[in-house]
Amino acid sequence: MPDEPKYRIRARHTEETVTVYQAYRPELGGPAARTGRFPAAWKRDRMTWIKPSFLWMMYRCGWAAKPGQETVLAVEIRRDGFDWALRHACLSHYRRGLHTDRAEWRRELRQSPARVQWDPERDLSLAPLPYRSLQLGLAGEAARRYADEWTVSITDVTGLAREIHGLVRVGEMDAAARLLPRERPYPADPELLGRLVAP
């Protein structure tokens, strides 16, 4: 995609929901997928990172092969919740020109229930691409709202991950690409994103 901007949220989304990905050990991911809710064992007092990019999730979890990340979940959440998290987020790192100084950034980081990090998007070989993919960290109020208010459905997509990986391993890249979730540009407020990107 030669005209792809460096910073853009790409995701599966409808008018009301957006899909993000996480990977967990089976004893946590399994019950979440079966009930469509995060169980009590899901720690609501810890930061959790959600990823709208399926391939970035595959890079992170090694196609569901890394220990503790063997169950990949597609979590459909309300768009108003996702947008709330973006509005209440700060960058995960200091940005000169956006923050007066590092002390101001640290204060913002402590006070914000969400944080944004941009990492290189990945292709089917999990090689980095020249544009970035959003990772959204949720803590405190944001993590609790995510687990108990924003979540609409939870689906186990581990089988899909392994099927795509199997095709990639034998060089069937076109067939693998056809199975990928269709991610489109997410209509985030440009002014909002403007304060959440790094130069």
Accessible surface in RSA format (square Angstrom, percent):
REM  Atomic radii and reference values for relative SASA: ProtOr
REM  Chains: A
REM  Algorithm: Lee & Richards
REM  Probe-radius: 1.40
REM  Slices: 20
REM RES _ NUM      All-atoms   Total-Side   Main-Chain    Non-polar    All polar
REM                ABS   REL    ABS   REL    ABS   REL    ABS   REL    ABS   REL
RES MET A   1   142.85  74.0  94.54  62.6  48.32 115.0  81.08  68.9  61.77  81.8
RES PRO A   2   146.47 106.7 103.38  94.2  43.09 156.6 117.38  96.9  29.09 180.8
RES ASP A   3   129.60  90.8 100.71 100.2  28.88  68.3  49.91 117.5  79.69  79.5
RES GLU A   4    23.05  13.2   5.64   4.3  17.41  41.5   0.73   1.4  22.32  18.2
RES PRO A   5    52.18  38.0  41.20  37.6  10.97  39.9  52.18  43.1   0.00   0.0
RES LYS A   6    98.52  48.1  88.38  54.2  10.14  24.2  53.31  48.0  45.21  48.2
RES TYR A   7    44.96  21.0  29.66  16.9  15.31  39.8  23.70  17.8  21.26  26.2
RES ARG A   8    76.68  32.2  75.37  38.4   1.31   3.1   9.74  13.3  66.94  40.6
RES ILE A   9     1.10   0.6   0.15   0.1   0.95   2.3   0.58   0.4   0.52   1.4
RES ARG A  10    21.84   9.2  16.56   8.4   5.28  12.6  13.20  18.0   8.64   5.2
RES ALA A  11     0.00   0.0   0.00   0.0   0.00   0.0   0.00   0.0   0.00   0.0
RES ARG A  12   101.18  42.5  99.25  50.6   1.92   4.6  10.04  13.7  91.14  55.2
RES HIS A  13    22.86  12.5   9.18   6.4  13.68  35.0  10.61  10.9  12.25  14.3
RES THR A  14    75.23  53.5  66.67  67.6   8.57  20.4  71.33  95.8   3.90   5.9
RES GLU A  15   164.95  94.7 141.11 106.8  23.84  56.8  56.62 109.5 108.34  88.5
RES GLU A  16   133.24  76.5 125.09  94.6   8.16  19.4  43.63  84.4  89.62  73.2
RES THR A  17    14.35  10.2  14.35  14.5   0.00   0.0  12.62  16.9   1.74   2.6
RES VAL A  18     0.28   0.2   0.00   0.0   0.28   0.7   0.28   0.2   0.00   0.0
RES THR A  19    10.92   7.8  10.92  11.1   0.00   0.0   1.89   2.5   9.03  13.6
RES VAL A  20     0.00   0.0   0.00   0.0   0.00   0.0   0.00   0.0   0.00   0.0
RES TYR A  21     1.58   0.7   1.58   0.9   0.00   0.0   1.30   1.0   0.27   0.3
RES GLN A  22     7.13   4.0   6.48   4.7   0.64   1.5   3.18   6.8   3.95   3.0
RES ALA A  23    16.58  15.2   0.17   0.3  16.41  37.3   0.17   0.2  16.41  43.5
RES TYR A  24    33.12  15.5  32.00  18.2   1.12   2.9  32.98  24.8   0.14   0.2
RES ARG A  25   104.86  44.0 103.70  52.9   1.16   2.8  29.49  40.3  75.37  45.7
RES PRO A  26    67.72  49.4  63.09  57.5   4.63  16.8  63.65  52.6   4.06  25.3
RES GLU A  27   117.80  67.6  93.61  70.8  24.19  57.6  57.87 111.9  59.92  48.9
RES LEU A  28     9.85   5.5   9.14   6.5   0.70   1.8   9.85   6.9   0.00   0.0
RES GLY A  29     0.00   0.0   0.00   N/A   0.00   0.0   0.00   0.0   0.00   0.0
RES GLY A  30    14.07  17.4   0.00   N/A  14.07  17.4  13.84  38.0   0.23   0.5
RES PRO A  31    36.30  26.5  35.39  32.3   0.92   3.3  36.16  29.9   0.15   0.9
RES ALA A  32     0.00   0.0   0.00   0.0   0.00   0.0   0.00   0.0   0.00   0.0
RES ALA A  33    24.44  22.5   8.64  13.3  15.81  36.0   8.84  12.5  15.60  41.3
RES ARG A  34   183.98  77.2 144.64  73.7  39.34  93.7  75.64 103.4 108.34  65.7
RES THR A  35    95.91  68.2  66.06  67.0  29.85  71.1  70.03  94.1  25.88  39.1
RES GLY A  36    16.86  20.8   0.00   N/A  16.86  20.8  14.85  40.8   2.00   4.5
RES ARG A  37    95.51  40.1  95.26  48.6   0.25   0.6  56.23  76.8  39.28  23.8
RES PHE A  38     7.75   3.9   0.00   0.0   7.75  20.2   0.00   0.0   7.75  22.2
RES PRO A  39    35.46  25.8  23.88  21.8  11.58  42.1  35.46  29.3   0.00   0.0
RES ALA A  40   103.93  95.6  69.45 107.2  34.47  78.4  75.84 106.8  28.08  74.4
RES ALA A  41    64.30  59.1  43.17  66.6  21.13  48.1  56.20  79.1   8.09  21.4
RES TRP A  42     8.65   3.5   7.02   3.4   1.63   3.8   4.80   2.6   3.85   6.3
RES LYS A  43   121.35  59.2 107.74  66.1  13.61  32.4  63.14  56.8  58.21  62.0
RES ARG A  44    55.13  23.1  50.01  25.5   5.13  12.2  35.92  49.1  19.22  11.6
RES ASP A  45   123.03  86.2  91.57  91.1  31.47  74.4  42.39  99.8  80.65  80.4
RES ARG A  46   150.11  63.0 145.38  74.1   4.74  11.3  42.51  58.1 107.60  65.2
RES MET A  47    63.33  32.8  34.34  22.7  28.98  69.0  26.23  22.3  37.10  49.1
RES THR A  48    15.06  10.7  10.92  11.1   4.14   9.9  10.12  13.6   4.94   7.5
RES TRP A  49    74.87  30.0  68.75  33.3   6.12  14.4  51.33  27.4  23.54  38.2
RES ILE A  50     0.93   0.5   0.93   0.7   0.00   0.0   0.93   0.7   0.00   0.0
RES LYS A  51    17.31   8.4  17.31  10.6   0.00   0.0   4.06   3.7  13.25  14.1
RES PRO A  52     2.22   1.6   2.18   2.0   0.03   0.1   2.18   1.8   0.03   0.2
RES SER A  53     2.20   1.9   2.16   2.9   0.04   0.1   1.44   3.1   0.76   1.1
RES PHE A  54     2.59   1.3   2.59   1.6   0.00   0.0   2.59   1.6   0.00   0.0
RES LEU A  55    23.00  12.8  22.27  15.9   0.73   1.8  22.27  15.6   0.73   2.0
RES TRP A  56    20.97   8.4  20.97  10.2   0.00   0.0  20.95  11.2   0.02   0.0
RES MET A  57     2.27   1.2   2.27   1.5   0.00   0.0   2.27   1.9   0.00   0.0
RES MET A  58     0.00   0.0   0.00   0.0   0.00   0.0   0.00   0.0   0.00   0.0
RES TYR A  59    84.13  39.3  79.35  45.1   4.79  12.5  39.74  29.9  44.39  54.7
RES ARG A  60   103.24  43.3 102.55  52.3   0.69   1.7  15.25  20.8  87.99  53.3
RES CYS A  61     0.00   0.0   0.00   0.0   0.00   0.0   0.00   0.0   0.00   0.0
RES GLY A  62    20.50  25.3   0.00   N/A  20.50  25.3  16.04  44.0   4.46  10.0
RES TRP A  63    16.35   6.6  12.42   6.0   3.93   9.2   7.11   3.8   9.24  15.0
RES ALA A  64     1.76   1.6   0.00   0.0   1.76   4.0   0.00   0.0   1.76   4.7
RES ALA A  65    78.06  71.8  50.34  77.7  27.72  63.1  57.04  80.3  21.02  55.7
RES LYS A  66    83.90  40.9  81.98  50.3   1.92   4.6  53.96  48.6  29.94  31.9
RES PRO A  67   123.49  90.0 105.08  95.8  18.41  66.9 107.38  88.7  16.11 100.1
RES GLY A  68    36.61  45.1   0.00   N/A  36.61  45.1  23.35  64.1  13.26  29.7
RES GLN A  69    30.35  17.0  30.35  22.2   0.00   0.0  12.24  26.0  18.11  13.7
RES GLU A  70    52.14  29.9  49.88  37.7   2.26   5.4  23.49  45.4  28.65  23.4
RES THR A  71     9.70   6.9   9.70   9.8   0.00   0.0   1.56   2.1   8.14  12.3
RES VAL A  72     0.00   0.0   0.00   0.0   0.00   0.0   0.00   0.0   0.00   0.0
RES LEU A  73     0.00   0.0   0.00   0.0   0.00   0.0   0.00   0.0   0.00   0.0
RES ALA A  74     7.12   6.5   5.28   8.2   1.84   4.2   5.28   7.4   1.84   4.9
RES VAL A  75     0.00   0.0   0.00   0.0   0.00   0.0   0.00   0.0   0.00   0.0
RES GLU A  76    48.19  27.7  48.10  36.4   0.08   0.2   8.05  15.6  40.14  32.8
RES ILE A  77     0.28   0.2   0.28   0.2   0.00   0.0   0.28   0.2   0.00   0.0
RES ARG A  78    94.17  39.5  94.17  48.0   0.00   0.0  34.49  47.1  59.68  36.2
RES ARG A  79    50.08  21.0  50.03  25.5   0.05   0.1   7.14   9.8  42.94  26.0
RES ASP A  80    83.45  58.5  72.36  72.0  11.09  26.2  47.36 111.5  36.09  36.0
RES GLY A  81     1.63   2.0   0.00   N/A   1.63   2.0   1.59   4.4   0.04   0.1
RES PHE A  82     0.31   0.2   0.00   0.0   0.31   0.8   0.31   0.2   0.00   0.0
RES ASP A  83    40.83  28.6  40.83  40.6   0.00   0.0  10.37  24.4  30.45  30.4
RES TRP A  84    32.17  12.9  32.17  15.6   0.00   0.0  21.34  11.4  10.83  17.6
RES ALA A  85     0.45   0.4   0.45   0.7   0.00   0.0   0.45   0.6   0.00   0.0
RES LEU A  86     0.22   0.1   0.22   0.2   0.00   0.0   0.22   0.2   0.00   0.0
RES ARG A  87   126.88  53.3 111.52  56.8  15.37  36.6  49.67  67.9  77.21  46.8
RES HIS A  88    73.99  40.4  64.76  45.0   9.23  23.6  45.74  47.1  28.25  32.9
RES ALA A  89     2.94   2.7   0.00   0.0   2.94   6.7   0.00   0.0   2.94   7.8
RES CYS A  90     0.74   0.6   0.12   0.1   0.62   1.5   0.62   1.6   0.12   0.1
RES LEU A  91     0.87   0.5   0.00   0.0   0.87   2.2   0.00   0.0   0.87   2.3
RES SER A  92    27.84  23.5  11.79  15.7  16.05  37.0   7.97  17.0  19.86  27.8
RES HIS A  93    73.04  39.9  72.25  50.2   0.80   2.0  62.05  64.0  10.99  12.8
RES TYR A  94    42.73  20.0  26.44  15.0  16.29  42.4  13.19   9.9  29.55  36.4
RES ARG A  95    49.81  20.9  46.43  23.7   3.39   8.1   3.55   4.9  46.26  28.0
RES ARG A  96   200.02  84.0 184.70  94.2  15.31  36.5  68.14  93.1 131.88  79.9
RES GLY A  97    78.71  97.1   0.00   N/A  78.71  97.1  41.81 114.7  36.90  82.6
RES LEU A  98    63.70  35.5  38.56  27.6  25.14  63.2  42.10  29.6  21.60  58.1
RES HIS A  99     6.69   3.7   1.92   1.3   4.76  12.2   2.41   2.5   4.27   5.0
RES THR A 100   119.34  84.9  85.36  86.5  33.98  81.0  67.85  91.1  51.49  77.8
RES ASP A 101    65.54  45.9  63.95  63.6   1.59   3.8  29.80  70.1  35.74  35.6
RES ARG A 102   128.05  53.8 125.63  64.0   2.42   5.8  35.98  49.2  92.07  55.8
RES ALA A 103    48.41  44.5  43.31  66.8   5.10  11.6  45.44  64.0   2.97   7.9
RES GLU A 104    53.04  30.5  52.59  39.8   0.46   1.1  17.46  33.8  35.59  29.1
RES TRP A 105    31.89  12.8  31.89  15.4   0.00   0.0  31.89  17.0   0.00   0.0
RES ARG A 106   116.46  48.9 115.68  59.0   0.77   1.8  39.23  53.6  77.22  46.8
RES ARG A 107   112.59  47.3 112.35  57.3   0.24   0.6  40.88  55.9  71.71  43.5
RES GLU A 108    53.27  30.6  49.92  37.8   3.34   8.0  26.04  50.4  27.23  22.2
RES LEU A 109    32.06  17.9  30.30  21.7   1.76   4.4  30.30  21.3   1.76   4.7
RES ARG A 110   175.64  73.7 138.69  70.7  36.95  88.0  76.44 104.5  99.21  60.1
RES GLN A 111   143.08  80.0 111.37  81.4  31.71  75.5  45.94  97.8  97.14  73.7
RES SER A 112    21.78  18.4   9.81  13.1  11.97  27.6   3.85   8.2  17.93  25.1
RES PRO A 113    26.26  19.1  20.76  18.9   5.50  20.0  26.26  21.7   0.00   0.0
RES ALA A 114     0.68   0.6   0.00   0.0   0.68   1.6   0.44   0.6   0.24   0.6
RES ARG A 115    58.86  24.7  58.86  30.0   0.00   0.0   1.72   2.3  57.15  34.6
RES VAL A 116     0.00   0.0   0.00   0.0   0.00   0.0   0.00   0.0   0.00   0.0
RES GLN A 117    64.07  35.8  64.07  46.8   0.00   0.0  10.81  23.0  53.26  40.4
RES TRP A 118    13.70   5.5   3.77   1.8   9.93  23.3   3.77   2.0   9.93  16.1
RES ASP A 119    25.48  17.9  25.48  25.4   0.00   0.0   2.74   6.4  22.75  22.7
RES PRO A 120    35.85  26.1  35.74  32.6   0.11   0.4  35.85  29.6   0.00   0.0
RES GLU A 121    12.15   7.0  12.15   9.2   0.00   0.0   6.67  12.9   5.48   4.5
RES ARG A 122    28.29  11.9  26.39  13.5   1.90   4.5   0.00   0.0  28.29  17.1
RES ASP A 123    48.81  34.2  45.76  45.5   3.05   7.2  22.63  53.3  26.18  26.1
RES LEU A 124    21.13  11.8  18.15  13.0   2.98   7.5  18.15  12.7   2.98   8.0
RES SER A 125    73.19  61.8  46.40  61.9  26.79  61.7  28.32  60.3  44.87  62.9
RES LEU A 126    31.61  17.6  25.16  18.0   6.45  16.2  25.52  17.9   6.09  16.4
RES ALA A 127    42.91  39.5  37.89  58.5   5.02  11.4  42.91  60.4   0.00   0.0
RES PRO A 128    85.90  62.6  66.33  60.5  19.56  71.1  66.40  54.8  19.50 121.2
RES LEU A 129    50.11  27.9  42.60  30.5   7.52  18.9  44.06  30.9   6.06  16.3
RES PRO A 130   118.95  86.7  87.40  79.7  31.55 114.7 101.99  84.2  16.96 105.4
RES TYR A 131    14.89   7.0  14.60   8.3   0.29   0.8   6.71   5.0   8.18  10.1
RES ARG A 132    73.54  30.9  73.54  37.5   0.00   0.0   1.46   2.0  72.08  43.7
RES SER A 133     3.57   3.0   2.79   3.7   0.78   1.8   0.78   1.7   2.79   3.9
RES LEU A 134     3.08   1.7   0.72   0.5   2.35   5.9   0.72   0.5   2.35   6.3
RES GLN A 135     4.53   2.5   4.53   3.3   0.00   0.0   4.53   9.6   0.01   0.0
RES LEU A 136     0.09   0.1   0.09   0.1   0.00   0.0   0.09   0.1   0.00   0.0
RES GLY A 137     0.00   0.0   0.00   N/A   0.00   0.0   0.00   0.0   0.00   0.0
RES LEU A 138     0.03   0.0   0.03   0.0   0.00   0.0   0.03   0.0   0.00   0.0
RES ALA A 139    25.12  23.1  25.08  38.7   0.04   0.1  25.12  35.4   0.00   0.0
RES GLY A 140    29.67  36.6   0.00   N/A  29.67  36.6  26.63  73.1   3.04   6.8
RES GLU A 141    71.71  41.2  68.19  51.6   3.52   8.4  23.87  46.2  47.84  39.1
RES ALA A 142     0.00   0.0   0.00   0.0   0.00   0.0   0.00   0.0   0.00   0.0
RES ALA A 143     0.00   0.0   0.00   0.0   0.00   0.0   0.00   0.0   0.00   0.0
RES ARG A 144   119.66  50.2 118.65  60.5   1.01   2.4  46.60  63.7  73.05  44.3
RES ARG A 145    69.49  29.2  69.34  35.3   0.15   0.4   4.20   5.7  65.29  39.6
RES TYR A 146     0.00   0.0   0.00   0.0   0.00   0.0   0.00   0.0   0.00   0.0
RES ALA A 147     0.76   0.7   0.00   0.0   0.76   1.7   0.00   0.0   0.76   2.0
RES ASP A 148    72.64  50.9  53.85  53.6  18.79  44.4  26.91  63.3  45.73  45.6
RES GLU A 149    98.10  56.3  82.23  62.2  15.87  37.8  30.70  59.4  67.39  55.0
RES TRP A 150     4.71   1.9   4.71   2.3   0.00   0.0   0.61   0.3   4.10   6.6
RES THR A 151     6.33   4.5   0.00   0.0   6.33  15.1   0.00   0.0   6.33   9.6
RES VAL A 152    78.46  51.6  50.52  45.7  27.94  67.3  55.12  47.9  23.34  63.3
RES SER A 153    38.81  32.8  37.34  49.8   1.48   3.4  31.68  67.5   7.14  10.0
RES ILE A 154     9.15   5.2   0.00   0.0   9.15  22.1   0.00   0.0   9.15  24.8
RES THR A 155    73.32  52.1  70.46  71.4   2.86   6.8  49.32  66.3  24.00  36.3
RES ASP A 156    69.16  48.4  47.04  46.8  22.12  52.3  18.77  44.2  50.40  50.3
RES VAL A 157    19.19  12.6  16.58  15.0   2.61   6.3  19.19  16.7   0.00   0.0
RES THR A 158    11.97   8.5  11.97  12.1   0.00   0.0  11.66  15.7   0.31   0.5
RES GLY A 159    52.20  64.4   0.00   N/A  52.20  64.4  40.23 110.4  11.98  26.8
RES LEU A 160    50.72  28.2  43.02  30.8   7.70  19.4  45.18  31.7   5.54  14.9
RES ALA A 161     0.00   0.0   0.00   0.0   0.00   0.0   0.00   0.0   0.00   0.0
RES ARG A 162   129.11  54.2 120.58  61.5   8.54  20.3  49.22  67.3  79.89  48.4
RES GLU A 163    98.28  56.4  86.01  65.1  12.27  29.2  35.94  69.5  62.34  50.9
RES ILE A 164     0.00   0.0   0.00   0.0   0.00   0.0   0.00   0.0   0.00   0.0
RES HIS A 165    45.05  24.6  45.05  31.3   0.00   0.0  23.35  24.1  21.69  25.2
RES GLY A 166    21.05  26.0   0.00   N/A  21.05  26.0  17.92  49.2   3.13   7.0
RES LEU A 167    44.51  24.8  43.74  31.3   0.77   1.9  43.85  30.8   0.65   1.8
RES VAL A 168    25.10  16.5  16.82  15.2   8.27  19.9  16.82  14.6   8.27  22.4
RES ARG A 169   167.89  70.5 130.10  66.3  37.79  90.0  56.88  77.7 111.01  67.3
RES VAL A 170   109.42  72.0  77.97  70.6  31.45  75.8  86.82  75.4  22.60  61.3
RES GLY A 171    53.22  65.6   0.00   N/A  53.22  65.6  28.51  78.2  24.72  55.4
RES GLU A 172    90.32  51.9  87.97  66.6   2.35   5.6  14.59  28.2  75.73  61.8
RES MET A 173    66.89  34.6  64.96  43.0   1.93   4.6  62.76  53.4   4.13   5.5
RES ASP A 174   109.99  77.0 105.11 104.6   4.88  11.5  25.13  59.1  84.87  84.6
RES ALA A 175    24.09  22.2  21.06  32.5   3.03   6.9  21.49  30.3   2.60   6.9
RES ALA A 176     0.00   0.0   0.00   0.0   0.00   0.0   0.00   0.0   0.00   0.0
RES ALA A 177    47.70  43.9  36.01  55.6  11.69  26.6  36.27  51.1  11.43  30.3
RES ARG A 178   183.36  77.0 149.01  76.0  34.35  81.8  78.17 106.8 105.18  63.7
RES LEU A 179    63.26  35.2  51.98  37.2  11.28  28.4  54.77  38.5   8.49  22.9
RES LEU A 180    38.22  21.3  29.84  21.3   8.38  21.1  29.84  21.0   8.38  22.5
RES PRO A 181    23.71  17.3   4.86   4.4  18.85  68.5  15.43  12.7   8.28  51.4
RES ARG A 182   206.08  86.5 192.29  98.0  13.80  32.8  77.74 106.2 128.35  77.8
RES GLU A 183    51.33  29.5  22.70  17.2  28.63  68.2   8.51  16.5  42.82  35.0
RES ARG A 184   117.24  49.2 116.30  59.3   0.94   2.2  52.14  71.3  65.09  39.5
RES PRO A 185    71.46  52.1  62.55  57.0   8.91  32.4  62.55  51.6   8.91  55.4
RES TYR A 186    11.75   5.5   0.92   0.5  10.82  28.2   0.98   0.7  10.76  13.3
RES PRO A 187    84.84  61.8  50.55  46.1  34.29 124.7  64.24  53.0  20.60 128.0
RES ALA A 188    15.83  14.6   0.00   0.0  15.83  36.0   3.95   5.6  11.88  31.5
RES ASP A 189    80.40  56.3  69.29  69.0  11.11  26.3  27.49  64.7  52.91  52.8
RES PRO A 190   113.92  83.0 100.74  91.8  13.17  47.9 105.92  87.5   7.99  49.7
RES GLU A 191   150.67  86.5 133.69 101.1  16.98  40.4  55.89 108.1  94.79  77.4
RES LEU A 192    24.10  13.4  19.08  13.7   5.01  12.6  23.62  16.6   0.47   1.3
RES LEU A 193    25.82  14.4  25.82  18.5   0.00   0.0  25.82  18.1   0.00   0.0
RES GLY A 194    38.75  47.8   0.00   N/A  38.75  47.8  29.93  82.1   8.82  19.8
RES ARG A 195    76.94  32.3  73.66  37.6   3.28   7.8  49.16  67.2  27.77  16.8
RES LEU A 196     0.04   0.0   0.04   0.0   0.00   0.0   0.04   0.0   0.00   0.0
RES VAL A 197    27.98  18.4  27.98  25.3   0.00   0.0  27.98  24.3   0.00   0.0
RES ALA A 198    15.79  14.5  14.73  22.7   1.06   2.4  14.76  20.8   1.03   2.7
RES PRO A 199   126.45  92.2  68.65  62.6  57.79 210.1 103.42  85.4  23.03 143.1
END  Absolute sums over single chains surface
CHAIN  1 A    10148.1       8261.9       1886.1       5246.1       4901.9
END  Absolute sums over all chains
TOTAL         10148.1       8261.9       1886.1       5246.1       4901.9
